Amino acid sequence: MFDALCFYLFVLFLGILGLPLLFDLSEKQADRCLSGAPLLAIAIFAFLMTCISRVGLQPWSCKSITLVLVPGAFLSLAWYFKNYQKLWCWLRDSYKALVSVECAFVIVFCVALLLISKASQIEGTEKFMDYALLKSISNASRFPPLDPWFSQEPVKYYWFGHLMAASLCKLTSSSLDTGYNIMIAMILAFVFRLTMGIFFRFGLTWPKALLGGALVALGGNLVPFYQMISANCSGVEDWWLASRIIPGTITEFPFFSLLVGDLHAHYIMLPIFILYIMLLIQSPGRGTVFFLHVIFLNFLIIVQILGNPWYVPVALLLFLMVGLFVQKRLPWWSLTPAAIVLPLIMQNSGRSLSLSFVSLPSPVLPFLLFWGVPLIMILFAFIFNRPESKWCLYGLVSSFMLFFILPVASICLAFLVLVCSQARDKRAIGSFSTAFVATGLLLLIVCEVVYLDDPYVFPYERMNTVFKFWYAAWPLMLIGAYARFMSVAKVIDSMGALARLLVVIFIGTAFCYPSIAGAMRLFDRGQTDGLNGLDPLARRYPDDVSAIYWLRERAKYGQVCVEAVGRSYSWSARFSTFTPCSAIIGWPGHETLWRNQADLVAKRILDVETIYTTKDAAVAKEILDRYQVSWLAACRLERATYGKGLLSGARSLLKKSYSKGSCSIYLYSQHKNYSRQAHIR
């Protein structure tokens, strides 16, 4: 827990350090964007580290960290001295709300830590991949980092979000084994706090903002509620089911991401996307304030390109919707710099991007179970705030004509008509919520019509499109729908106690999933205790983990370790994941997706097999020299994969450096130690 405390205190420090960046941009927001200041500071810090390393000015080290942090601290201190009177007046007027928000943030962070501590093992789903990226970035001196699963080559995946996480681990001196899990909890707390900041901008009181933040960060879909009221109550105990309700796709949301424990790009960059939303809704200022506003919005777009490009089209679409529905908005050319930079820094996997039409649209009931809460809120707001436009009825009739062809798309179109029919509401809470909901509904419609082609085949061909766009639509739909719902709350409140009770029950349905899934996690006797993600694995794989700890102390970043190749989501690639070494090939399926070079991946798989099975020392030596191998693992997994005659040809070239139980580590030192990191730029 000490590492978690260090994380929190350093985030608090970064919030104080970064407050001057956002203070003047948010005069109408009660917390002056304090909720977004630490995240913006972390993003700027990581981006500067990347730039400094890429141009060769300074490697990624404690010295480069000092080079960035110290000038930033002095500039921040100078701003505080210059504006202390204005700052004091703000603190005097808002300290109660600030303390309340900070306490709520700490509570959410602690709850998330508790849930993570019950399943802290870094194994299963894509935890291996995320930890391997985090490890490689933390050990790197130059960027891009080396690929831990494809030796001698740089990473071909989105890694900027992992750089932000590695930066926090480095700055707090936390071990990656613990920092990995702490970061998962911190991201959910960031989502909660940033969402509260957006509701402050809409003028909601802190209790209402608190409920809205909890709805986005801690809420879930209606799947468990439907299971409870169904005849047989089957499946309530299956917390995984809520994320797989649309066949062939993934329907994830933030609280589910916390339970899964993947430090994946879509999850780690979600707070950056919500910070972009927060800055987008600030009133455009003049002079320096306007200049900073535009710079930060473009910066966040660029960061999203580096961290998770799926958010970029959503961010651009949201900018267009805000321009369409909001009067006081930024000029249309504000994001031109980011649009120019986008094709220059977008990673190219060598695969051409194309769109295809959906052949199997989403079924209606699962769709309504997932999006039922925001849709009902939109419907309530429509009923109690009647539209002023006469074309609403015609739009509804037209949309339902598509129901038998594209049922889900027609429902989304109908709700889009309802929202747009109230677009004349010029209040901030009305116009911005219209833009948010309209953007979310358009994303859902797009997912029912087309999908982005990728290597997945039927019935998973549109899995990534639905997964990433629905995930981005989650905060937009819930923030927009909740804001519209709160705009008519007084009307509902005037209807009496029964109406208030029904509203409480309705909002409570959104918390069925976290209540059931969270209780199952807490009271499951088979779960772990603690935040160290490697300790539980030591009980399951004692010999392998002992070898991992031994190799950690001796291997250097950039050295190559040979280990058994297995399928994705398995225990294979464990040495290249948990030590500074890189594997010749790690999880083949993932590397094929990232690089689009199936032949090269297959060749590496064959080379690893040859090293372990060949009886010819010359053949083994040629492969070992070609990949500049330093270490070889011979453990239970290698024997199960390649047979008992392991390393029969290469053994004469190797020196046994470690042996315990079923695991041995060999050193191959007949070549000059070599690291590709020196020329990776």
DAUR-V811088 format. One record per backbone hydrogen bond with DSSP energy under -0.5 kcal/mol. NH is the residue of the N-H (numbers start at 1). CO is the residue of the C=O. E is the energy in kcal/mol with one decimal. If there is no record, write none. Layout:
nh | co | e
NH | CO | E
NH | CO | E
//
This chain:
nh | co | e
5 | 1 | -2.2
6 | 2 | -2.3
7 | 3 | -2.4
8 | 4 | -2.5
9 | 5 | -2.8
10 | 6 | -2.3
11 | 7 | -2.4
12 | 8 | -2.4
13 | 9 | -2.2
14 | 10 | -2.6
15 | 11 | -2.1
16 | 12 | -1.9
17 | 13 | -2.5
18 | 14 | -2.7
19 | 15 | -1.2
21 | 18 | -1.3
22 | 18 | -0.7
22 | 19 | -1.2
23 | 19 | -1.8
25 | 22 | -0.8
26 | 22 | -0.7
26 | 23 | -0.8
29 | 26 | -1.3
32 | 29 | -1.7
34 | 31 | -2.3
36 | 33 | -1.3
37 | 33 | -1.0
38 | 34 | -0.7
40 | 36 | -2.3
41 | 37 | -2.4
42 | 38 | -2.3
43 | 39 | -2.4
44 | 40 | -2.6
45 | 41 | -2.5
46 | 42 | -2.7
47 | 43 | -2.4
48 | 44 | -2.7
49 | 45 | -2.3
50 | 46 | -2.1
51 | 47 | -2.4
52 | 48 | -2.9
53 | 49 | -2.2
54 | 50 | -2.9
55 | 51 | -2.1
56 | 53 | -1.0
57 | 52 | -1.6
58 | 52 | -1.2
60 | 141 | -2.5
61 | 59 | -0.9
65 | 61 | -1.9
66 | 62 | -2.2
67 | 63 | -2.0
68 | 64 | -1.2
69 | 65 | -2.9
70 | 66 | -2.0
72 | 68 | -1.4
73 | 69 | -2.6
74 | 70 | -2.2
75 | 71 | -2.4
76 | 72 | -2.2
77 | 73 | -2.4
78 | 74 | -2.3
79 | 75 | -1.9
80 | 76 | -2.1
81 | 77 | -2.0
82 | 78 | -1.9
83 | 79 | -2.1
84 | 81 | -0.6
87 | 83 | -2.5
88 | 84 | -2.5
89 | 85 | -2.3
90 | 86 | -1.8
91 | 87 | -2.5
92 | 88 | -2.6
93 | 89 | -1.7
94 | 90 | -2.0
95 | 91 | -1.5
98 | 94 | -2.5
99 | 95 | -2.7
100 | 96 | -2.2
101 | 97 | -2.5
102 | 98 | -2.5
103 | 99 | -2.5
104 | 100 | -2.2
105 | 101 | -2.5
106 | 102 | -2.4
107 | 103 | -2.3
108 | 104 | -2.5
109 | 105 | -2.5
110 | 106 | -2.6
111 | 107 | -2.6
112 | 108 | -2.6
113 | 109 | -2.3
114 | 110 | -2.4
115 | 111 | -2.3
116 | 112 | -2.4
117 | 113 | -2.6
118 | 114 | -0.7
118 | 115 | -0.6
119 | 116 | -1.9
120 | 117 | -0.6
122 | 533 | -2.2
123 | 121 | -1.7
127 | 124 | -2.1
130 | 126 | -2.2
131 | 127 | -2.9
132 | 128 | -2.6
133 | 129 | -2.2
134 | 130 | -2.2
135 | 131 | -3.0
136 | 132 | -2.5
137 | 133 | -2.4
138 | 134 | -2.1
139 | 135 | -1.9
140 | 136 | -1.1
147 | 153 | -3.4
148 | 146 | -0.6
150 | 147 | -1.2
151 | 583 | -2.3
153 | 150 | -1.2
155 | 145 | -2.4
159 | 306 | -0.5
160 | 306 | -1.1
163 | 159 | -1.6
164 | 160 | -1.9
165 | 161 | -1.8
166 | 162 | -2.9
167 | 163 | -2.3
168 | 164 | -1.8
169 | 165 | -2.1
170 | 166 | -2.5
171 | 167 | -2.8
172 | 168 | -1.8
173 | 170 | -0.7
174 | 169 | -2.1
178 | 175 | -0.5
179 | 175 | -3.5
180 | 176 | -2.2
182 | 178 | -2.1
183 | 179 | -2.4
184 | 180 | -1.2
185 | 181 | -1.6
186 | 182 | -2.5
187 | 183 | -2.2
188 | 184 | -1.3
189 | 185 | -1.9
190 | 186 | -2.4
191 | 187 | -2.3
192 | 188 | -2.2
193 | 189 | -2.4
194 | 190 | -3.0
195 | 191 | -2.0
196 | 192 | -1.9
197 | 193 | -2.0
198 | 194 | -1.8
199 | 195 | -2.0
200 | 196 | -2.0
201 | 197 | -1.7
202 | 198 | -1.2
203 | 200 | -1.7
204 | 199 | -2.2
209 | 205 | -2.8
210 | 206 | -2.7
211 | 207 | -2.1
212 | 208 | -2.2
213 | 209 | -2.7
214 | 210 | -2.2
215 | 211 | -2.0
216 | 212 | -1.8
217 | 213 | -2.5
218 | 214 | -2.3
219 | 214 | -0.8
219 | 215 | -0.5
220 | 510 | -2.6
222 | 369 | -3.0
226 | 222 | -2.5
227 | 223 | -2.2
228 | 224 | -2.2
229 | 225 | -1.7
230 | 226 | -0.8
236 | 233 | -0.9
238 | 235 | -1.4
239 | 237 | -1.2
241 | 238 | -0.9
243 | 240 | -1.8
244 | 241 | -2.1
247 | 245 | -0.6
249 | 246 | -1.8
250 | 463 | -0.6
251 | 243 | -3.0
255 | 219 | -0.5
256 | 253 | -0.5
257 | 253 | -2.1
258 | 254 | -1.9
259 | 255 | -1.9
260 | 256 | -2.6
261 | 257 | -2.4
262 | 257 | -0.5
264 | 262 | -1.2
268 | 264 | -3.0
269 | 265 | -1.7
270 | 267 | -0.9
271 | 267 | -0.5
273 | 269 | -1.9
274 | 270 | -2.2
275 | 271 | -2.4
276 | 272 | -2.0
277 | 273 | -1.8
278 | 274 | -2.4
279 | 275 | -2.3
280 | 276 | -2.2
281 | 277 | -1.5
282 | 279 | -1.1
289 | 286 | -1.4
291 | 287 | -2.1
292 | 288 | -2.7
293 | 289 | -2.3
294 | 290 | -2.3
295 | 291 | -2.2
296 | 292 | -2.8
297 | 293 | -1.9
298 | 294 | -2.3
299 | 295 | -2.6
300 | 296 | -2.4
301 | 297 | -1.7
302 | 298 | -2.3
303 | 299 | -2.6
304 | 300 | -2.0
305 | 301 | -1.8
306 | 302 | -1.9
307 | 303 | -2.2
308 | 304 | -2.9
311 | 308 | -2.0
312 | 309 | -1.2
313 | 309 | -0.7
314 | 310 | -0.6
315 | 311 | -2.6
316 | 312 | -2.4
317 | 313 | -2.4
318 | 314 | -2.5
319 | 315 | -1.9
320 | 316 | -1.8
321 | 317 | -2.3
322 | 318 | -2.6
323 | 319 | -2.0
324 | 320 | -1.4
325 | 321 | -2.3
326 | 322 | -2.4
329 | 327 | -1.3
334 | 331 | -1.9
335 | 332 | -0.5
336 | 333 | -1.8
339 | 335 | -2.1
340 | 336 | -2.1
341 | 337 | -2.1
342 | 338 | -2.0
343 | 339 | -0.6
344 | 341 | -1.2
345 | 341 | -1.6
346 | 342 | -1.4
349 | 347 | -0.6
356 | 451 | -2.3
358 | 449 | -2.6
367 | 363 | -1.3
368 | 364 | -2.6
369 | 365 | -2.3
370 | 366 | -1.9
371 | 367 | -2.6
372 | 368 | -1.0
375 | 371 | -2.0
376 | 372 | -2.4
377 | 373 | -1.8
378 | 374 | -2.2
379 | 375 | -2.1
380 | 376 | -2.5
381 | 377 | -2.4
382 | 378 | -2.0
383 | 379 | -2.3
384 | 380 | -2.3
385 | 381 | -0.7
388 | 421 | -1.0
389 | 421 | -0.7
392 | 389 | -0.7
393 | 390 | -0.6
395 | 391 | -2.3
396 | 392 | -2.2
397 | 393 | -2.3
398 | 394 | -2.3
399 | 395 | -2.3
400 | 396 | -2.2
401 | 397 | -0.8
402 | 399 | -1.5
403 | 400 | -1.1
405 | 402 | -1.5
406 | 402 | -3.0
410 | 406 | -2.4
411 | 407 | -1.8
412 | 408 | -2.4
413 | 409 | -2.4
414 | 410 | -2.2
415 | 411 | -2.2
416 | 412 | -2.2
417 | 413 | -2.0
418 | 414 | -1.9
419 | 415 | -2.4
420 | 416 | -2.6
421 | 417 | -1.8
422 | 419 | -1.4
423 | 420 | -1.6
425 | 422 | -1.6
426 | 424 | -0.9
431 | 427 | -3.2
432 | 428 | -2.1
433 | 428 | -0.5
433 | 429 | -0.6
434 | 430 | -1.7
435 | 431 | -1.9
436 | 432 | -2.6
437 | 433 | -2.6
438 | 434 | -2.5
439 | 435 | -2.1
440 | 436 | -2.5
441 | 437 | -2.9
442 | 438 | -2.2
443 | 439 | -2.0
444 | 440 | -2.0
445 | 441 | -2.3
446 | 442 | -2.5
447 | 443 | -2.0
448 | 444 | -0.8
448 | 445 | -0.8
449 | 445 | -0.7
449 | 446 | -1.2
450 | 446 | -2.7
451 | 356 | -2.1
453 | 354 | -2.8
453 | 451 | -0.5
460 | 457 | -2.8
463 | 460 | -1.6
466 | 462 | -2.3
467 | 463 | -2.6
468 | 464 | -2.7
469 | 465 | -2.1
470 | 466 | -2.4
471 | 467 | -1.7
472 | 468 | -1.8
473 | 469 | -2.0
474 | 470 | -1.3
475 | 471 | -0.6
476 | 472 | -0.9
477 | 473 | -3.2
478 | 474 | -2.3
479 | 475 | -2.5
480 | 476 | -2.3
481 | 477 | -2.7
482 | 478 | -2.4
483 | 479 | -2.1
484 | 480 | -2.0
485 | 481 | -2.4
486 | 482 | -2.6
487 | 483 | -1.2
488 | 484 | -0.6
488 | 485 | -1.1
489 | 486 | -1.0
492 | 488 | -1.8
493 | 489 | -2.9
494 | 490 | -1.7
495 | 492 | -1.4
496 | 493 | -1.2
500 | 496 | -1.6
501 | 497 | -2.5
502 | 498 | -2.3
503 | 499 | -2.0
504 | 500 | -2.3
505 | 501 | -2.4
506 | 502 | -2.5
507 | 503 | -2.7
508 | 504 | -2.2
509 | 505 | -1.2
509 | 506 | -0.8
510 | 506 | -0.6
510 | 507 | -1.1
511 | 508 | -1.4
512 | 509 | -1.3
515 | 511 | -1.6
516 | 512 | -2.6
517 | 513 | -3.0
518 | 514 | -2.0
519 | 515 | -1.8
520 | 516 | -2.3
521 | 517 | -2.0
522 | 518 | -2.3
523 | 519 | -2.3
524 | 520 | -0.5
524 | 521 | -0.5
525 | 523 | -0.7
527 | 524 | -1.6
528 | 118 | -1.5
533 | 177 | -2.1
533 | 531 | -0.6
536 | 532 | -0.6
538 | 534 | -1.4
538 | 535 | -0.5
539 | 535 | -0.8
539 | 536 | -0.5
540 | 536 | -0.9
541 | 537 | -3.6
545 | 541 | -2.5
546 | 542 | -2.0
547 | 543 | -1.9
548 | 544 | -2.1
549 | 545 | -2.5
550 | 546 | -2.1
551 | 547 | -2.8
552 | 548 | -2.3
553 | 549 | -1.1
554 | 550 | -0.6
554 | 551 | -0.9
555 | 551 | -3.1
558 | 580 | -1.0
559 | 556 | -2.0
560 | 628 | -0.7
561 | 582 | -2.8
562 | 631 | -2.7
566 | 564 | -0.5
570 | 567 | -0.8
573 | 564 | -0.7
574 | 571 | -0.6
577 | 573 | -1.0
578 | 574 | -2.1
579 | 575 | -1.6
582 | 559 | -2.4
583 | 148 | -2.8
584 | 561 | -0.6
586 | 149 | -1.9
588 | 566 | -0.7
588 | 586 | -0.9
591 | 587 | -2.0
592 | 588 | -2.3
593 | 589 | -1.7
594 | 590 | -2.5
595 | 591 | -2.4
596 | 592 | -2.2
601 | 597 | -2.1
602 | 598 | -2.5
603 | 599 | -2.1
604 | 600 | -1.9
605 | 601 | -2.1
606 | 602 | -2.1
607 | 603 | -2.2
608 | 604 | -2.3
609 | 605 | -2.0
610 | 606 | -2.2
611 | 607 | -2.2
612 | 608 | -1.7
613 | 609 | -1.9
614 | 610 | -2.7
617 | 615 | -0.7
620 | 616 | -2.0
621 | 617 | -2.6
622 | 618 | -2.1
623 | 619 | -1.7
624 | 620 | -2.5
625 | 621 | -2.6
626 | 622 | -2.1
627 | 623 | -2.0
628 | 625 | -0.7
629 | 624 | -2.5
630 | 560 | -2.6
631 | 560 | -2.2
632 | 666 | -2.1
633 | 562 | -2.6
634 | 664 | -2.7
639 | 635 | -2.2
640 | 636 | -2.3
641 | 637 | -1.6
642 | 638 | -2.8
643 | 639 | -1.7
646 | 644 | -2.2
647 | 612 | -2.3
648 | 612 | -0.6
648 | 645 | -1.1
649 | 614 | -1.6
651 | 647 | -1.8
653 | 650 | -1.9
654 | 650 | -0.5
654 | 651 | -1.2
655 | 667 | -2.1
657 | 655 | -0.6
657 | 665 | -2.4
658 | 665 | -1.6
660 | 663 | -2.7
663 | 660 | -2.1
664 | 634 | -1.3
665 | 658 | -2.3
666 | 632 | -3.0
667 | 655 | -3.2
668 | 630 | -2.8
669 | 667 | -0.6
678 | 675 | -0.8
679 | 676 | -1.2
680 | 676 | -0.7
680 | 677 | -0.7
681 | 679 | -0.6
//
